[in-house]
């Protein structure tokens, strides 16, 4: 067990809802369960997620508000000592530009801080952030990330190429490595002709070559929200616990096992909001039933 006085600290910058589990509501609790101190900054504050039929109320934070919060941390010597930064849903260009400045300030205070970027832009062919964010992510944010966790649609947006096969997913990972991140995990890919399966693909670039793993999970006949945010948080936690390149397949297995357990609890409860609290045991100690497949090693480049 870790010494409780030296738990790794994570700065998590993403959305907040009063009700339900998306963004920081989906990420902070699992990270805490797995032994991390988490400082959340909320990029938006909404009553509920945006998919509810009755709409939502709340506000989108702008860049100046993020800068003010970080200034407060800096004034009290609290920017030092973060192990990781995690970013998720961001609702405005000014806020995303401010995130870039925060990353630079954090790296000045803690040069070893690792940036985990979940480039939340859309899913299923639908963009749900301002279109101008794509170019900022692609050209300015991705090069600063150590770990990138897009879903299949976001990987297509960032690379400008379609992903209709496992080979194309692998190629997209290589293209994203070329932009900077040493680790890319495409968190959910629904391939044509495989209606009962979701593919997770993890890729780690070491020097001139990449090591890749595929995890195939059963696809459930229900749409869930917050699963991408949960996935990114679990990837951060398990990559910190199992940090060696050759352990990435095991990381993928544990993340997949926890996700499957959370979704099973959610379906059993007949809920649309994911059952995080009911899944504490499986978040702490995932029971792996689906194994990650090591893929033939690929040479660097795209």
N, C-alpha and C positions, 0 to 999 in steps of 0.2 A: 504494500500500500504506500501511496505517496505521502510524504509529510504534508499535513494540511496547511502548514505555513508557506509551502512553496508550490502550491497548485499553479499550473500555467494559466496565464490571463489571456482572454480573447476579447477583442473589441468587435462587436457585431453590429453592423450598420445595415438595417433593412426595415421592412414595414412593420406596423403594429395595428392590430385590430382589437377593439374592446371585447368583442365576442368572437370565439372561434380560434383556430390554430393555423395561421399563416405567418410568414415572415419571422420576426423575432419571437412571436408566441409559439412558433413551431420549432425554433432552433435553440432558444436559451435553455429550456428545461432539459432536453436530452444532453446538451453539453455539460450542464451542472451535474446531472446524474453520473456522467462519465468522468467527472473529476476536474472540471475546468471552472475557473472564476470567469464570469462573463459580464462585461459592461456593455449593455445594449444602447444604441442610439437609434431612434425611430425616424425613418425617412418619410413616412406618412403616418398619420393617426386617423384611422377610419373606424366607424361604428362596427363594421363587419366587412368581409371581403366583397369584392366588386361584383361577384356573380349572383348575389341575392336578387330575387325578382322585385323586391321593393326598393332597390337602389341602396345607396349608402350615404353617410354624411361624414364630414371630417375635413382634414386639411393636409396639403402636401407641403412638406418643409422645403425651404429654399436654401441655397448655398450659404447665405450669410448666417442663417440659424445654426447650421452645422459648424461653421467656423467659430461662432460664439461659444458653443458647447466645448469645442476642442481647446479654445483659448482658456476656458475655465479649468480644464484638466491641466493644461500647461502651467497655468499660474500656481497650481498646487503641487507641481512636480509629479503629476500622475500619468504623463505620456510615456515615461520610461517603464520598461519591464513587460511590455506586451509580447507574448510569444507569437500570436497570430492576429490577423485582421480578416474578418469575414464580411463580404458585402453581398446583399441580395437585391430585393426590389427597390428601385430608386425611381421617383416619379417626375423628376425635372432635370433639365440639362445643367442648370446652375448648381444643383446639388451634386450631380456626378462630377462636374469640374471641381467642386470643393472637396470631394472624396480624393481626387488626385493630389490636391494640396495636403490633405490630411496624411496620405500615404508617405509623401516626402518628409513631412514633419516627424512622423513616427519612425521612419528609417533613420533620420538624423538622431533621434533619441535612443532608438533600439535597432542597430544595424541588422540584427539577425531576425527581425520580425518577418514572418511568412504571410504572404497575401493570398487568401483563398477567395477567388472571384466567382460568384454564381451570377452570370450575366443575364438576369431575368428580363426578358423582353417579350416573350409570347410563347404560344404552344399550339400545336395542331394547325399550323398555317396562319394563325391569327396573332397580330402584334397588339400588345396591350400596354405599351408605353409610347411616349412621343417618338415619332420616327427618327428625329434628330439624334436620339441616344445611340443608335446603331453605329454611326461613324465614330462617335466618341469612344464607345466600347472597343471597337475594332482597332482604331488607330492609336489610342492613348491609354486605355485601361488594360487591355489584354497584355501588352508588352511588360507591364509592371507585375503581373500575377505570377506566382510560383505554381499555383494550382488553379485550373479552370474547370468549371462543372456545368456546361451548358446541357440543355436537353437537345433532342435531335433537331428540332426546328431552329433553335438558337445557334447550333453548330452550323447549320445550313446558312443562316444569315451572316454569321461571322466569316465564313469561308467563301461565300458566293457560289457554292456548289450543292447539288442535290445529294441526298443520302437515301438511296433506295436499296442498298445491299450492305452486307457486312464489310466487304472490300472498300466500298465508298466511305463507310464510317471510319475505317482504319486510315484511309487516305486523308480524311478531314482532320483526324487527330494529328497526323504528321504536319499538315498545313498549319494547324494551330500551334504546334511545338515551334515551328519556324518563327512565329510571332513573339515567342519568349517563354511561355510556361513550360516547366520541366514535366509537369503531370497534367494530363487532360483526362477527364472522365465524362463521357457522354452518358447522361444519367438515365435516359429512357428513349429508346428508338423502336418505333413500331414499323417493321419492315413489311412490304407488300407480300401477300401470300402466307404470312405468319400471324394470323389473327389471334391466336391463343398464346402468343409469346411477346414479351418485352425484352429487348436486349439492352444491357448495360455494358459499355466498352471502356476499359481503363488503359491508359497508355503512359508509359514513363520513358522519357528521353534521357539517356545517359551517354554523353559524348556524341558519337556519330550514329548510334543505333537506338532503336526504341524497343521496349518490351511491352507486350500488350496481352490483355486478358479479356475474355468475354464471359458474361454471366447472363444466362437465359432464365427468366422468371415467368411464371404463369401470369397471363394478362387477365385482370378481373373486369367483369362487365359492369363497371361503375366508374364514374368520374370522381376524383378526389381533389381537394385543394390542400395546399401546404406540403405535399409530398416532396416537391423539389427542394423546398427550404429545409425540410427535415433531412433529405438525402445529403445536401451540402454540409449540414452541421455534423452528421454522422461520419461523413468522409473526413472532415477535419479532425474529429476526435480520434478515429481509428488510425489515421495516417500519423498523428502525433504519437499514439501508443505503439504502432508498428511502422517505424519510419524507414526501414530499409527498402530499397527499390524492389527486391525480390519478394517482399511481403505485400505488395499492392494487390495481388490476387486474393490473399486472405482478407485484406481490408474490404475488398469488394464483396466477398462472401458474407462478412459480418453485417455490413450495411444492408445488403439485400435481405438477410434473415430478419433484421429488425424491421425493415419496411414491410415485409410480408406479414409479420406478426401484428404490426399496427393496423394494417389494412384488414386483416382477418377480424380483429377486435371491432373495427369500425363497421364492417359489414354485419357482424353478429348483432351489433347494437342498433342496426337500422339507421345509422346516422350519416350525415353528409360531412360534418366536421370530424377530422381524424381523432381517434381515441388515444391521445398521448398518455394521459394520466393512468389509464387502464393498462398501458403497455410497459410500465416501468421495468418489470422483471426482464422482458425481452430486449429492452433498450440497454440495460446493464449487461446482460449475459445472453446475447443472441444464440439461438440454436440453429446451426447451419444445416440446411437440407439440400441446397442447390450449390454445386461447386463451380468455381470459376475455371474456365478452360484457358490454359496458356496457349497463345497463338504463335505461329512461326515468326521468328524474329525478323523485323523489317529494318532495312537500312534507312538512315536518316534522309530527309528530303521529301518533297511532295511533287 
